[in-house]
Amino acid sequence: MDYYSKLLNEKDYNPTKKEILNEITLGTIRRDIIKYDCALITSFRSELKHCIYGYRDRRKINIYDNKGRNKELKAILLVLGYGVADVKGSFIENFGEVDAIHRDEDSFFVKNINNKPDFLHDMVELGKLYCQDSIMISEQGGENIYLYGTNNSSYPGLDRIKRFKKINWGEFDEFQTKIDGRPFSVKGSYNYFEEFKNLQNNTKKLVTDIARPIIEILRK
């Protein structure tokens, strides 16, 4: 059974030695952001507020469980042909507002492994569909890394960009930075990059069925 099948089944498991050897490290991420366009994205929200799509809009995502939303998002990323790795993102949701909250969230580090031209568009639109304050984008070469605002929260603001001035790479599995005093960090985990082509056939059908409705929206 591949890792995504295990995620879908929500079964705890102990990684094998082979899986541990496939561990995604920040060294891997550092190399990938030079070679590919990359993004950090999640569907987690403490509450669905500041969303740009209203309740009657068909683009409004109606999965209120964070794990359910992330399963759907991961399926979409895989079917679109991107490499996907599970990481932990740490940042402030609703930064600068009275209800600001520190969050450690299950996130996806996504690389445009097939150099698809729609990558940046897809990441931004998925951030908007899943009502995220922002997504992190790293353009190929690793010199242009920024947050892109994807909802109506005050920070960074819809379709506004806040660029990273400096990223501090940890010795093992973490990088940290700040934007306008806002702390932001990413940790690797004992998971590895997955691609749709490497999934089992039954899993391919399952993730395709999950992803199809949202991909149809993205491509309109």
TIVO-892706 format. One line per field, with one value per residue (C-alpha): residue number from 1; residue in one letter; chain; x, y, z. Coordinates in nm, 4 decimals, decimal comma. Layout:
N
n [NUM/...]
res [A/...]
chain [A/...]
X [X/...]
Y [Y/...]
Z [Z/...]
This chain:
220
n [1/2/3/4/5/6/7/8/9/10/11/12/13/14/15/16/17/18/19/20/21/22/23/24/25/26/27/28/29/30/31/32/33/34/35/36/37/38/39/40/41/42/43/44/45/46/47/48/49/50/51/52/53/54/55/56/57/58/59/60/61/62/63/64/65/66/67/68/69/70/71/72/73/74/75/76/77/78/79/80/81/82/83/84/85/86/87/88/89/90/91/92/93/94/95/96/97/98/99/100/101/102/103/104/105/106/107/108/109/110/111/112/113/114/115/116/117/118/119/120/121/122/123/124/125/126/127/128/129/130/131/132/133/134/135/136/137/138/139/140/141/142/143/144/145/146/147/148/149/150/151/152/153/154/155/156/157/158/159/160/161/162/163/164/165/166/167/168/169/170/171/172/173/174/175/176/177/178/179/180/181/182/183/184/185/186/187/188/189/190/191/192/193/194/195/196/197/198/199/200/201/202/203/204/205/206/207/208/209/210/211/212/213/214/215/216/217/218/219/220]
res [M/D/Y/Y/S/K/L/L/N/E/K/D/Y/N/P/T/K/K/E/I/L/N/E/I/T/L/G/T/I/R/R/D/I/I/K/Y/D/C/A/L/I/T/S/F/R/S/E/L/K/H/C/I/Y/G/Y/R/D/R/R/K/I/N/I/Y/D/N/K/G/R/N/K/E/L/K/A/I/L/L/V/L/G/Y/G/V/A/D/V/K/G/S/F/I/E/N/F/G/E/V/D/A/I/H/R/D/E/D/S/F/F/V/K/N/I/N/N/K/P/D/F/L/H/D/M/V/E/L/G/K/L/Y/C/Q/D/S/I/M/I/S/E/Q/G/G/E/N/I/Y/L/Y/G/T/N/N/S/S/Y/P/G/L/D/R/I/K/R/F/K/K/I/N/W/G/E/F/D/E/F/Q/T/K/I/D/G/R/P/F/S/V/K/G/S/Y/N/Y/F/E/E/F/K/N/L/Q/N/N/T/K/K/L/V/T/D/I/A/R/P/I/I/E/I/L/R/K]
chain [A/A/A/A/A/A/A/A/A/A/A/A/A/A/A/A/A/A/A/A/A/A/A/A/A/A/A/A/A/A/A/A/A/A/A/A/A/A/A/A/A/A/A/A/A/A/A/A/A/A/A/A/A/A/A/A/A/A/A/A/A/A/A/A/A/A/A/A/A/A/A/A/A/A/A/A/A/A/A/A/A/A/A/A/A/A/A/A/A/A/A/A/A/A/A/A/A/A/A/A/A/A/A/A/A/A/A/A/A/A/A/A/A/A/A/A/A/A/A/A/A/A/A/A/A/A/A/A/A/A/A/A/A/A/A/A/A/A/A/A/A/A/A/A/A/A/A/A/A/A/A/A/A/A/A/A/A/A/A/A/A/A/A/A/A/A/A/A/A/A/A/A/A/A/A/A/A/A/A/A/A/A/A/A/A/A/A/A/A/A/A/A/A/A/A/A/A/A/A/A/A/A/A/A/A/A/A/A/A/A/A/A/A/A/A/A/A/A/A/A]
X [0,0000/0,1409/0,1588/-0,1444/-0,3573/-0,2501/-0,3436/-0,6866/-0,7432/-0,6215/-0,4226/-0,1210/0,1829/0,5512/0,7711/0,9971/1,3705/1,3200/1,0628/1,2929/1,5689/1,3251/1,2778/1,2370/1,4980/1,5454/1,8539/1,6181/1,3899/1,6843/1,7895/1,4341/1,3653/1,6660/1,5613/1,1827/0,9008/0,7744/0,4948/0,3834/0,0082/-0,2514/-0,6294/-0,6340/-0,8363/-0,9510/-1,2667/-1,3774/-1,3584/-1,2301/-1,3106/-1,3460/-1,6188/-1,9579/-2,1710/-2,3775/-2,0761/-2,0004/-1,6300/-1,6876/-1,5274/-1,7824/-1,5586/-1,5314/-1,3096/-0,9430/-0,8232/-1,0947/-0,9998/-0,6326/-0,7091/-0,8981/-0,6226/-0,3521/-0,5529/-0,5829/-0,2098/-0,1229/-0,3679/-0,2378/0,1019/0,2970/0,5387/0,3927/0,5562/0,3950/0,5491/0,4545/0,3983/0,4055/0,2710/0,0176/-0,3324/-0,5198/-0,1908/-0,2361/-0,5989/-0,7530/-0,8231/-0,4699/-0,3690/-0,0459/-0,0970/0,1065/-0,0564/-0,0230/0,0925/0,2170/0,5474/0,4745/0,7274/0,6563/0,8505/0,7176/0,7587/0,3897/0,3086/-0,0038/0,1788/0,1710/-0,1884/-0,2955/-0,1319/-0,2877/-0,6335/-0,6185/-0,5195/-0,8271/-1,0589/-0,9439/-0,9696/-0,6060/-0,4629/-0,1689/0,0449/0,4232/0,5734/0,9362/1,0100/1,2727/1,6225/1,5300/1,5910/1,2274/1,0366/0,7208/0,3792/0,0883/-0,2397/-0,5345/-0,8252/-0,9654/-0,7675/-0,5713/-0,2348/-0,0912/-0,4143/-0,5843/-0,3447/-0,0730/0,2829/0,5183/0,8716/1,1029/1,4207/1,6066/1,5545/1,7488/1,8111/1,8234/2,0802/1,8252/1,4633/1,3507/1,3792/1,2593/1,1989/0,9963/0,8006/0,7077/0,7730/0,5516/0,7241/0,7091/0,8722/0,8569/0,9573/1,0222/0,8789/0,9266/0,7301/0,8596/0,7694/0,4862/0,3772/0,0577/0,2437/0,3824/0,0466/-0,1217/-0,3897/-0,6809/-0,5406/-0,5055/-0,8760/-0,9696/-0,7672/-0,8867/-1,2493/-1,1796/-0,9925/-1,2055/-1,4728/-1,2171/-0,9888/-1,2886/-1,3314/-0,9602/-0,9580/-1,2606]
Y [0,0000/0,3421/0,6307/0,8126/0,5015/0,4992/0,8668/0,8026/0,5196/0,7332/0,4431/0,5011/0,3114/0,2896/0,3841/0,1127/0,1579/0,2190/0,4910/0,6565/0,6614/0,8476/1,1171/1,4652/1,6918/2,0645/1,9893/1,8349/2,1375/2,3727/2,1925/2,1757/2,5484/2,6106/2,3543/2,3988/2,6395/2,5346/2,6239/2,5673/2,5271/2,3853/2,3820/2,4129/2,6945/2,7512/2,9004/2,9881/3,3674/3,6267/3,3828/3,5451/3,3036/3,3256/3,0395/3,0340/3,0322/2,6849/2,7593/2,7682/2,4593/2,2872/2,0506/2,1914/1,9204/2,0162/1,6613/1,6087/1,9315/1,8357/1,4921/1,6604/1,9178/1,6514/1,4506/1,7599/1,8340/1,4763/1,4552/1,7869/1,6190/1,7915/1,6378/1,6558/1,6158/1,6438/1,9095/2,1111/2,4822/2,7226/3,0754/3,3298/3,3054/3,6383/3,8189/4,1755/4,1217/4,0852/3,7155/3,6320/3,2782/3,0798/2,7636/2,4515/2,2928/1,9923/2,1461/2,0380/2,1321/2,1175/2,1171/2,1656/1,8539/1,8429/2,2193/2,2678/2,6239/2,6513/2,5848/2,9369/2,9901/2,6593/2,7320/3,0781/2,9563/2,6651/2,9065/3,1119/2,8115/2,6859/3,0336/3,0632/3,3949/3,3271/3,0634/3,0590/3,0623/3,0009/3,0677/2,8582/2,9610/3,0234/3,3977/3,5060/3,3657/3,5353/3,5080/3,5612/3,6760/3,4515/3,5798/3,9058/3,9059/4,2227/4,0457/4,0219/4,1150/3,9637/3,9324/4,1197/3,9928/4,0014/3,8954/3,6983/3,8935/3,6104/3,2431/3,0806/2,7161/2,4884/2,2158/1,9376/1,9850/2,3435/2,6814/2,9989/3,3511/3,6628/3,8941/4,2293/4,0765/3,7780/3,4501/3,1719/2,8306/2,4951/2,1545/1,8403/1,5052/1,1327/1,1544/1,1823/1,3329/1,1511/1,1622/1,0449/0,8106/0,6147/0,5483/0,2099/0,1856/0,1717/0,4745/0,6622/0,6107/0,7169/1,0393/1,1231/1,0918/1,3139/1,5769/1,5972/1,8486/2,1036/2,0609/2,1321/2,4618/2,5452/2,4890/2,7110]
Z [0,0000/-0,0965/0,1496/0,0086/0,0553/0,4202/0,4515/0,3020/0,5462/0,8388/0,9763/1,1968/1,0865/1,1699/0,8737/0,7405/0,7063/0,3342/0,4039/0,6574/0,3957/0,1697/0,4366/0,2963/0,4508/0,4219/0,2147/-0,0401/-0,0269/-0,0669/-0,3856/-0,5172/-0,4851/-0,7086/-0,9688/-0,9731/-0,9047/-0,5597/-0,3209/0,0354/0,0705/0,3084/0,3367/0,7177/0,8723/1,2292/1,0775/0,7256/0,7278/0,4809/0,1975/-0,1434/-0,2545/-0,0854/0,0374/-0,2826/-0,5123/-0,6503/-0,5980/-0,2220/-0,0664/0,1585/0,3513/0,7022/0,8461/0,8055/0,7440/0,4863/0,3127/0,3088/0,1630/-0,1177/-0,1725/-0,1863/-0,4381/-0,6578/-0,6410/-0,7357/-1,0248/-1,1595/-1,1909/-0,9142/-0,6641/-0,3123/0,0300/0,3738/0,5995/0,9078/0,8590/1,1527/1,1182/1,2456/1,0993/1,0765/1,1449/1,2689/1,3742/1,7197/1,6584/1,5401/1,6347/1,6116/1,4113/1,3401/1,0386/0,8143/0,4889/0,1483/-0,0081/-0,3800/-0,6625/-1,0301/-1,1174/-1,4751/-1,5349/-1,6078/-1,7211/-1,5013/-1,1723/-1,0248/-1,1409/-0,9874/-0,6512/-0,6255/-0,7263/-0,4824/-0,2055/-0,2898/-0,3155/0,0255/0,1821/0,2866/0,4070/0,1773/0,0111/-0,0118/-0,3601/-0,4528/-0,8173/-0,9936/-0,8894/-0,5268/-0,5371/-0,5527/-0,2525/-0,1298/0,0292/-0,2088/-0,0510/-0,1387/0,0703/0,2100/0,5361/0,6094/0,5770/0,3237/0,1444/-0,1591/-0,4570/-0,2665/-0,2340/0,0668/-0,0205/0,2067/0,2745/0,4451/0,5190/0,8016/0,7220/1,0260/1,0667/1,0290/0,9370/0,9723/0,8137/0,9779/0,8608/0,9365/0,7121/0,8630/1,2048/1,1298/1,2249/0,9689/0,9686/0,7899/0,9210/0,7240/0,8246/0,7683/0,4494/0,0948/-0,2373/-0,4065/-0,7689/-0,9306/-1,1668/-0,8714/-0,7049/-0,7233/-0,9929/-0,7479/-0,5650/-0,8946/-0,9621/-0,6094/-0,6086/-0,9611/-0,8504/-0,5486/-0,7489/-1,0653/-0,9493/-0,8265/-1,1279/-1,3528/-1,1665/-1,1945/-1,5698/-1,6446]
